[in-house]
Amino acid sequence: MATTELAPTTTAIRTQARVKQARSRRPLLLTLEIGVPALLIAVWWFGSLNSADPFFPPLRDIVIEFQRLWLFDKFFSDVLPSVGNFLVAYVIACLIGVALGTALGLIRPLFWILDPIVQFVRSIPAVALLPIFVATMGFGNEVRVFAIALASLFPILISTIDGVRGTEPLLLETARVYRLSAWERLRRVYLPAASPQIFAGALVSLQVAFIVMITSEMLGAARGIGALTLLAQKSFDVRGMWAGILLLGILGFLANLCFNLVRRRALAWYLGSQKAASAD
């Protein structure tokens, strides 16, 4: 009896100790997360302050050009359309990838029919198909959205298929015991079980979408972040080129930051169980 009564108390003490340890580490982790980039920026700023190299201008001049070019002159005409194409294409790829991947993961005959086509198309880099898209469909935003969506579709599609097909048999048996309908099994069993892999594929798709967004604008486009950055490089506008690179880095950082926030919220149950398992 004594052992049985003390066990919950010991477990609670260990849990509280882990929580306190995690909380004590947060200030240090936050300091490192903010301090390291700030230190690198400071080194770049002061190290390049008196730079006379035409290809590596002072960071101060790059920031001034960044402010003039991207925050005022080209924000509405180039930045917003590029970000809009990226977001629309990425959302389309995620919706189609999860829906089609779930269907292919659950319906074996459909998987046998479509898997060779999926493997063939995904083996062709979307960047290699861009000239064909441009030649057949023109230079409009629709072509760029289509190219971005096609390129970013396959990572989340493959991850969804693997996640759905890898659902634990015990969960499926439990669903049969409770006589869940097909829709309830999909919503309560398959998708939650596959969600960690789905988000892993979505992260890869995010990176691919961002790369293809830039590449598609560098090929025959007159507007967009990639087009203006390439134009600055061709016209030897080094400050404008560095300002474009700086903007792309900031946008990529913000995209990953927003994705991680959504992922942590959607997979809070999974991340919590992983931390508990690693602590034990």
C-alpha positions in Angstrom: 0.0 0.0 0.0 2.8 2.4 0.9 4.5 1.9 -2.5 1.2 2.4 -4.3 0.5 5.6 -2.4 4.0 7.0 -2.9 4.2 6.3 -6.7 1.9 9.1 -7.8 3.7 11.5 -5.5 7.1 10.6 -6.9 5.8 10.9 -10.4 4.3 14.3 -9.6 7.6 15.5 -8.1 9.5 14.4 -11.2 7.1 16.1 -13.5 7.3 19.4 -11.5 11.1 19.1 -11.6 11.1 18.7 -15.4 8.7 21.7 -15.7 10.9 23.9 -13.5 14.0 22.8 -15.5 12.4 23.6 -18.8 11.3 27.0 -17.5 14.7 27.8 -16.2 16.2 27.1 -19.6 13.7 29.4 -21.5 15.5 32.7 -20.8 18.8 31.2 -21.9 17.3 29.7 -25.1 15.5 33.0 -25.8 18.8 35.0 -25.3 20.6 32.7 -27.7 17.8 32.8 -30.2 17.9 36.6 -30.3 21.5 37.3 -29.3 23.2 35.1 -32.0 21.5 36.8 -35.0 22.0 40.2 -33.4 25.7 39.5 -32.9 26.1 38.4 -36.5 24.3 41.5 -37.7 26.5 43.7 -35.5 29.6 42.0 -36.9 28.4 42.5 -40.5 27.4 46.1 -39.8 30.7 47.2 -38.2 32.9 44.9 -40.2 31.6 46.4 -43.5 31.3 50.0 -42.3 34.3 51.2 -44.3 34.2 48.6 -47.1 35.3 49.9 -50.5 34.7 46.6 -52.3 32.1 47.2 -55.0 30.7 43.7 -54.6 30.4 43.9 -50.8 29.0 47.3 -49.9 28.5 48.4 -46.3 25.4 46.9 -44.6 24.3 50.4 -43.8 24.0 51.2 -47.5 22.2 47.9 -48.2 19.6 48.7 -45.4 19.1 52.2 -46.9 18.5 50.7 -50.3 16.3 48.0 -48.8 14.1 50.7 -47.2 13.9 52.8 -50.3 13.2 49.9 -52.7 11.1 47.3 -50.9 9.3 49.3 -48.2 8.2 52.1 -50.4 8.7 52.0 -54.2 8.2 48.3 -55.0 6.1 47.0 -52.0 2.7 47.0 -53.6 3.8 46.4 -57.2 6.3 43.6 -56.6 6.5 42.3 -53.0 2.7 41.8 -52.4 2.2 40.0 -55.8 5.1 37.6 -55.1 4.0 36.8 -51.6 0.4 36.4 -52.9 1.4 33.9 -55.6 3.5 32.0 -53.0 0.7 31.8 -50.5 -2.0 30.9 -53.0 0.1 28.2 -54.6 1.2 26.7 -51.3 -2.3 26.5 -49.9 -3.5 24.8 -53.1 -0.6 22.3 -52.9 -1.4 21.5 -49.3 -5.1 21.0 -49.9 -4.6 18.8 -52.9 -1.7 17.0 -51.4 -3.6 16.1 -48.2 -6.8 15.2 -50.0 -5.1 13.1 -52.7 -2.6 11.6 -50.4 -5.3 10.4 -48.0 -7.3 8.9 -50.9 -4.1 7.1 -52.2 -3.2 5.9 -48.7 -6.7 4.4 -48.1 -7.7 3.1 -51.5 -5.1 0.5 -52.6 -6.3 0.1 -56.2 -6.2 3.9 -56.7 -2.7 3.9 -55.3 -1.6 1.1 -57.7 -3.0 3.1 -60.7 -1.7 6.5 -59.9 1.6 5.8 -58.1 3.6 5.3 -61.3 2.3 8.7 -62.6 3.1 10.4 -59.3 6.6 9.0 -59.2 7.3 10.0 -62.8 6.1 13.5 -62.5 7.7 14.2 -59.2 11.1 13.0 -60.5 11.1 15.9 -63.0 12.3 19.2 -61.3 9.6 21.9 -61.6 12.4 24.3 -62.6 13.1 22.3 -65.7 9.4 22.5 -66.6 9.2 26.3 -66.2 10.3 27.0 -69.8 7.6 24.7 -71.1 5.0 26.3 -68.9 6.0 29.8 -70.1 6.1 28.7 -73.8 2.6 27.1 -73.6 0.8 29.3 -71.1 2.6 32.7 -71.2 4.2 34.8 -68.5 1.1 35.5 -66.3 0.7 35.0 -62.6 -1.3 31.9 -63.3 1.7 30.2 -64.7 3.8 31.0 -61.7 1.1 29.8 -59.3 0.7 26.6 -61.2 4.5 26.0 -61.2 4.8 26.7 -57.5 1.8 24.5 -56.6 3.0 21.6 -58.8 6.5 21.7 -57.4 5.4 21.9 -53.7 2.7 19.3 -54.1 4.7 16.1 -54.0 6.5 16.4 -50.6 3.2 16.7 -48.8 1.5 14.2 -51.0 4.1 11.5 -50.4 4.2 12.3 -46.6 0.4 12.0 -46.4 0.4 8.7 -48.2 3.0 7.3 -45.9 1.4 8.7 -42.8 -2.1 7.4 -43.6 -0.7 3.9 -44.5 1.4 3.8 -41.4 -1.5 4.2 -39.0 -1.1 1.8 -36.0 -3.2 -1.3 -36.3 -4.2 -1.0 -32.7 -5.9 2.4 -33.4 -7.8 0.9 -36.3 -8.9 -2.1 -34.2 -10.1 0.3 -31.5 -12.1 2.2 -34.2 -13.7 -1.0 -35.3 -14.6 -1.9 -31.7 -16.4 1.4 -31.2 -18.0 1.0 -34.7 -16.8 4.4 -36.0 -18.1 5.4 -39.4 -15.7 5.8 -42.3 -15.8 9.6 -41.9 -15.2 9.4 -38.1 -12.2 7.0 -38.7 -10.8 9.5 -41.2 -11.3 12.5 -38.9 -10.4 10.9 -35.6 -7.9 8.1 -36.4 -6.2 8.4 -39.8 -5.6 12.2 -40.1 -4.4 12.7 -36.4 -2.1 9.7 -36.7 -0.7 11.0 -40.0 -0.5 14.6 -38.9 3.2 14.6 -37.8 4.3 13.2 -41.2 1.9 15.6 -43.0 3.5 18.6 -41.3 6.9 17.3 -42.0 6.1 17.1 -45.7 4.4 20.5 -45.5 7.6 22.0 -44.3 9.6 20.6 -47.2 6.8 21.8 -49.5 7.1 25.3 -48.0 10.8 25.5 -48.8 10.3 24.1 -52.3 7.4 26.6 -53.0 9.7 29.5 -51.9 12.5 28.4 -54.2 10.2 28.0 -57.2 8.6 31.3 -56.5 11.9 33.1 -56.9 13.0 31.0 -59.8 9.7 31.5 -61.7 10.1 35.2 -61.4 13.7 35.1 -62.7 12.5 33.5 -65.9 10.9 36.0 -68.2 9.0 38.0 -65.6 9.2 41.8 -65.4 7.7 42.0 -61.9 8.4 40.3 -58.6 11.1 40.0 -56.1 13.1 37.5 -58.1 12.8 39.5 -61.3 14.0 42.7 -59.7 16.8 41.0 -57.9 18.1 39.4 -61.1 17.7 42.7 -62.9 19.8 44.4 -60.3 22.5 41.8 -60.6 22.6 42.1 -64.4 22.7 45.9 -64.3 25.5 45.8 -61.7 23.3 47.4 -59.1 25.0 45.7 -56.2 23.2 47.4 -53.5 19.8 46.6 -55.1 20.9 43.0 -55.5 21.9 42.7 -51.8 18.7 44.4 -50.8 16.7 41.8 -52.7 18.7 39.0 -51.1 18.1 40.5 -47.7 14.3 40.7 -48.4 14.2 37.0 -49.5 16.0 36.0 -46.3 13.5 37.9 -44.2 10.5 36.5 -46.0 11.9 32.9 -45.7 12.5 33.4 -42.0 9.0 34.8 -41.5 7.5 31.9 -43.5 9.2 29.3 -41.4 8.3 31.2 -38.2 4.6 31.2 -39.0 4.7 27.6 -40.1 6.4 26.5 -36.8 3.7 28.5 -34.8 0.9 26.7 -36.6 2.7 23.3 -36.3 3.2 23.7 -32.5 -0.4 24.6 -32.0 -1.8 21.8 -34.2 0.6 19.2 -32.9 0.7 20.3 -29.2 -0.5 16.8 -28.2 2.2 15.1 -30.2 5.0 17.3 -29.1 4.0 17.0 -25.5 3.9 13.2 -25.7 7.4 13.3 -27.3 8.8 15.4 -24.6 7.3 13.2 -21.9 8.7 10.1 -23.6 12.2 11.6 -23.9 12.1 12.7 -20.2 11.2 9.2 -19.0 
